[in-house]
Amino acid sequence: MPEPTNPEPVGAEPTPPSTAAERPATPATAPVDEVTEINPDVDIAPEDIGVPVVAEGERLLEVDTVTLRFGGVVALNEVSFHINKGEILGLIGPNGAGKTTCFNVMTGVYQPTSGEVRYLGKPLGKRHKYQITKLGIARTFQNIRLFANMTALENVLVGVDAHHSTGVVTAMFRLPKHRREEEQGRARAMELLEFMGLAGKADELARNLPYGDQRRLEIARALATSPQLLCLDEPAAGFNPAEKAKLMELIRTIRDQGYTVLLIEHDMKLVMGVTDRIVVLEFGRKIAEGTPAEIRDNPAVIAAYLGVDEEDAS
Amino acid sequence: MTTTQNATKKVRPNLNERIADLPLPIKVVLWIIFALFLFALPLLNIPFITTPDSDFGGVLFTVSTYVLVALGLNIVVGYAGLLDLGYVGFYAVGAYTVGVLSSQHGSLPWLWCVPIAILVAMASGVILGAPTLRVRGDYLAIVTLGFGEIVRLTLINSEWLGGAQGISEIPRPPGIELFEVPSIDWSTGVPVVDLGTTTTFLKFGISDFIPYYWLALVVIALVLVFDILVKNSRVGRAWEATREDEDAAELMGVPTFRFKLLAFALGAAIGGLSGAMFAGKSGFINPQSFELLLSILFLAAVVVGGQGNRWGVILGAIVVSYFPERFREFADFRVLVFGLALMLLAIFRPQGLLPPRRTLRAKRADARQHVLEEGEAGA
């Protein structure tokens, strides 16, 4: 029996429930080798979410001498950088350098031990995670964390719902607000799915989607919250070169539609090709910052990636 | 190949979908016939279905209480994914609120007590949930287990609440005696209208429990409508997202704590409502009516039926409460059979008798995939 070709690494899939022990690696709706094409022309520009919109090139978010300690371990050591509106900023570094930790500080998962994160000029402070999302910072996850037993459309709707306020009473009596939010929400969610090329799979359960579609769906879900800043945590993990090229296109298109993107990525080629500026972390410290060209020739970065001794590098 | 056959069989639309495809007027008519059948059920005295050893009207009322409770618990366990082992506590709070206000320390009519009981149960849900919903999974189960026991022990030890004797002389729901409804007699082998055994519409008496069952049916219908409307909205999605991945939900803008508390409060309110119905029907409550075993049975109803699917948990509640009454003659083996049934269920239907549609959909997708692969292999 010919093995169905399977472009995605099985290990990277979210663990399905135990009942599906014999679940085939390629999910049902994905005819073999099909690569989902995005529709870059669909308008997915962020909706007005009631936060001040900064002008292109102005500072959107500042990480100001942030230190984060877990007991004796210093995960982030006086890290400072900023993100300008409308740019694609790459955050790179070897494994364990503190990239994801940095994301977690920015999205309210961790509170910095010292220093602060300023968004739109104001410190994020001790806001809840969902409040930070409402302010316009959204993220994806290194290991996919979709709502596996909800449909693709429902996943995106949860993101859109971030700015909705329908509660039990509104829903129970089907008040106009419910209908309005539901209609608007569905329209926006379908636009996003269309943009991602997933409109035909709107009613598929997230866990039945092929790996690449799951990655895209996660981005769509984050975009659904109409973020000012979109943080992508290794979106190309497990992708082959063709898929990576597509992803670069996608990230650029997202930026062109009016989003600011912060990108964590291991793949140097991808980062160099798509970002405007790059921040390099190593052992929780920022060791370099600059344009892709500057970073490429930076001896400290080369040392960090190739493991040259400190003395040789400096 | 057998797998292919299985697979193709699974892909065919099931009964549910075929019903969904019917035109609306036919669906409405079917629903009305079904509702009429439910209301007439205790009068029809259908052989084999009717319980031989206990009053069928009373059994049907008990079954409908379980259904109501299961619907409430389904919001907590099925939708929001919070394991609650002390649900009987809310049931007790509802029943005792009615008892205290109408008999022990007041003389409010039953109908006035019901909304108060719902509110008190809801408040107790919030009071229990606010500090405990920060813990997850196993811890929450243990805390709620403790809550159920604390409620029961408080009832036993508080003289103000009637102590171990409980509260008696709880007033019954107000009735209007309009007309007599005859029942059907099967003793000759053919159904004959029996004008001797009648039920008064609508008299909430002490020997004929059929009107209580009718009342419970109406309440269940209202709760079902509420359940459908709320589940099918932002609220329902937020619950599901929280159940699926709490951290991811929070980072997608869902105030998870608030929604978990909401699920807890709504579940508690429905539990309290069931308790109030129970108190109104039996006229007498004591702490023994609210044993821990009841919490387990309630949870069993939800799990057996298929948590997350409202029709499933209704079926589960019927299974858990009806069969022990129907087969009373085997009372000695009840627990044994129940245990065996649960084990078989765990092996053959781990998602419950009627799993939520999401599980079914996943299964159908698998089946389609099998077909695709088999087709490839054949080519």
Interface residues (C-beta under 8 A of the other chain):
Chain A: M1 P2 P4 T19 A20 R23 P24 T26 P27 A28 T29 P31 T107 V109 H128 K129 Y130 T133 K134 A138 R139 F141 R145 L146 F147 A148 N149 M150 E154 L157 V158 G159 D161 A162 H163 H164 T166 G167 V168 T170 A171 M172 R174 H178 E181 E182 G185 E204 L205 R207 N208 R221 A222 T225
Chain B: F226 L229 V230 N232 S233 R234 V235 G236 R237 A238 E240 A241 E244 D245 D247 A248 A249 E250 L251 M252 G253 V254 P255 T256 L262 L266 P350 Q351 R358 T359 R361 A362 A365 D366 R368 Q369 H370 L372 E373 E376 A377
